[in-house]
Amino acid sequence: MATTFVWKGRSPQGEELSGEYQADSKQDVMGYLRKRRIQIKTVRPKAKEINLSLGMKQNVKVRDMSVFTRQFSTMVNAGLPMVQCLDILSKQTENQRLRKVIQEVMHDVESGGTLSEGMGRHPDVFSDLFTNMVDAGETGGILDVILARLAVYLEKADALQRKVKSAMTYPVIVAVVAGGSTIFMLMFVIPVFAKMFSDFGGTLPAPTRFVMGISDFLRDYWWVLIGSAAAFTFGFRAYGKTKKGRLNIDKLALRIPVLGNVIRISSVARFTRTLGTLVGSGVPILQGLDITARTAGNMVLTNAIMETRDSITQGATISEPLKKCGVFPPMVVQMISVGEQTGAIDEMLAKIADFYDEEVDTAVEQLTSVIEPIMIVVMGVVVGGMLIAMYLPMFKMADVMSGGA
């Protein structure tokens, strides 16, 4: 396992330098520094930091990366030195995790490394897409242009992510409220009625006995339900981590009515946006497809993209295997084919992505319009059904009392 080492040294120009470097041993760090002609003073393992986050690791969100990239692009375009850009960005960012990573990348650049090499040492923050595009920008001398494209890509990816999340927020809230209300009534309200009915005697209506049975089971065996839910969640996650399980779950997700359409459209938008950005930045098409497959977010699309990549290596066009796999809409395949024929595939992919970004809005509105009445009806049936079941014996009691009078 790699260890983080803290080092101090002097550059060939006599400038005092310091930084951090992850390596398997101290000798590897010293070899790294010697390659960059740094006169080594000290190299020691970094002291472990006291964790005050209660086990919660701060993640770098897409929003954080889009702001960082946009600011970085503006600074590079203005002609500021690379190290100065990174130093300013590390002080401006609010995300502590991203700040630390930027500082480490800055130290790598100060030591003579390239920006893409420094970013490549932090794959949990800078994706393959990010580092490959930065590498292409450094090689072609158009880093500011590449960073601007990356900023646009990340901003649109963030917007797409927010749209999909917003579609799921309302149904989740309604489901939680409905579930909480149902459990509260079964655990605390129904038992009060049950005691009253037992004192009254007589045979209770079937709906009432059914609801009371559920209430008794929930109160007596709540631990069984919690254990079963925990076991199912654990098993589902474990199954989802397997290659076959992930594929089957993703297939099922695409088949869910309405929601599956949102997932498919958002995946197509992500695929076309990612591949178009990579190809337009000078990344080879095969490498671009390989990166796009890993960022597709759905194993069905990942397999289709990899099959496309394999077909291209055998001389086929991009559109042919995409058409055969049956995952991508016909319009996407046709527009990609036109892009190949005209030599402007990156522009065509960007247009497809823009179109499907708008389609996501429509799909999200459709999803919300369908789910809202369904959730309300289900909640009404469950809660209303329990209330009716509890009031039926009261009507019977009223008839008996009126008859007795």
Residue pairs with C-beta under 8 A, 6 or more apart in sequence:
1 24
2 22
2 23
2 24
3 22
3 23
3 24
3 25
3 45
3 46
4 20
4 21
4 22
4 45
4 46
5 20
5 21
5 22
5 23
5 26
5 29
5 43
5 44
5 45
5 46
6 18
6 19
6 20
6 42
6 43
6 44
6 45
6 46
7 18
7 19
7 20
7 21
7 29
7 33
7 40
7 41
7 42
7 43
7 44
8 16
8 17
8 18
8 40
8 41
8 42
9 17
9 18
9 33
9 38
9 39
9 40
9 41
10 16
10 17
10 38
10 39
10 41
11 17
11 37
11 38
11 39
12 37
12 38
17 38
17 107
17 110
17 111
18 107
19 104
19 107
19 108
19 110
19 111
20 46
20 104
20 107
21 29
21 32
21 33
21 107
21 108
22 121
23 29
23 32
26 43
26 44
26 45
29 43
30 40
30 43
33 40
33 43
33 111
34 40
36 111
36 112
36 113
37 112
38 111
38 112
57 97
58 95
58 96
58 97
59 97
60 95
60 97
60 98
60 101
60 124
60 125
61 95
62 154
62 157
62 158
62 161
63 158
64 93
64 94
64 95
64 98
65 98
65 125
65 130
65 154
66 151
66 154
66 155
66 157
66 158
67 93
68 89
68 93
68 98
68 102
69 147
69 150
69 151
69 154
70 151
70 155
71 89
71 92
72 85
72 89
72 147
73 144
73 147
73 148
73 150
73 151
75 84
75 85
75 88
75 89
76 82
76 85
76 143
76 144
76 147
77 144
77 148
80 88
82 109
82 115
83 106
83 109
83 110
86 102
86 103
86 105
86 106
86 109
87 106
89 102
90 99
90 102
90 103
90 106
91 99
93 99
93 102
97 125
98 125
101 122
101 125
101 126
104 118
104 121
104 122
105 115
105 118
105 119
105 121
105 122
106 118
108 117
108 118
108 121
109 115
109 118
114 135
114 138
115 134
115 138
115 143
116 131
116 132
116 134
116 135
116 138
119 125
119 126
119 130
119 131
119 134
120 126
120 131
123 131
126 134
127 295
128 291
128 294
128 295
129 274
129 277
129 278
129 291
129 292
129 295
130 150
132 278
132 283
132 287
132 291
133 146
133 149
133 150
133 277
133 278
133 281
133 283
134 143
134 146
134 147
134 150
136 146
136 281
136 282
136 283
137 143
137 144
137 145
137 146
137 147
137 281
139 282
140 146
140 282
146 281
149 277
149 280
149 281
150 277
152 277
153 273
153 274
153 277
156 273
156 353
156 357
157 270
157 273
159 357
160 266
160 269
160 270
160 357
160 360
163 266
163 360
163 361
163 364
164 262
164 266
164 360
164 364
166 364
167 262
167 364
167 367
167 368
170 368
170 371
170 372
171 371
171 375
174 372
174 375
174 376
174 379
175 375
177 379
178 375
178 378
178 379
178 382
178 383
181 379
181 383
182 382
182 383
182 386
183 218
185 383
185 386
186 211
186 214
186 215
186 218
186 219
186 386
187 215
187 218
187 219
189 390
190 211
190 212
190 215
190 386
190 390
191 215
191 219
193 212
193 390
193 393
194 212
194 215
194 216
197 204
197 208
197 212
197 393
200 393
200 397
202 396
204 212
204 392
204 393
205 389
205 392
205 393
205 396
207 385
207 388
207 389
207 392
208 389
208 390
208 392
208 393
210 389
211 385
211 386
211 389
211 390
218 225
238 245
239 245
239 249
240 246
240 249
243 299
246 299
247 299
247 300
247 303
250 298
250 299
250 300
251 299
251 300
253 259
253 260
253 263
253 298
254 260
254 263
254 264
254 298
254 300
256 263
258 363
258 366
258 367
258 370
258 371
259 367
261 363
261 366
261 367
262 360
262 363
262 364
262 367
263 298
265 356
265 359
265 360
265 363
266 356
266 360
267 296
267 297
267 298
267 301
268 301
268 328
268 329
268 332
268 352
268 356
269 353
269 356
269 357
269 359
269 360
270 295
270 296
270 297
271 292
271 296
271 301
271 305
272 332
272 349
272 350
272 352
272 353
272 356
273 349
273 350
273 353
274 291
274 292
274 295
275 288
275 289
275 292
275 349
276 345
276 346
276 347
276 348
276 349
276 350
276 352
276 353
277 346
277 350
278 287
278 288
278 291
278 292
279 285
279 288
279 345
279 346
279 349
280 346
280 347
280 350
283 291
285 312
285 318
286 309
286 312
286 313
289 305
289 306
289 308
289 309
289 312
290 306
290 309
292 305
293 301
293 302
293 305
293 306
293 309
294 302
296 302
296 305
300 327
301 327
303 325
304 321
304 322
304 325
304 327
304 328
307 321
307 325
308 318
308 321
308 322
308 325
310 321
311 320
311 321
312 318
312 321
317 337
317 340
318 336
318 340
318 345
319 333
319 334
319 336
319 337
319 340
322 328
322 332
322 333
322 336
323 330
323 333
331 352
332 352
335 348
335 351
335 352
336 345
336 348
336 349
336 352
338 348
339 345
339 346
339 347
339 348
339 349
342 348
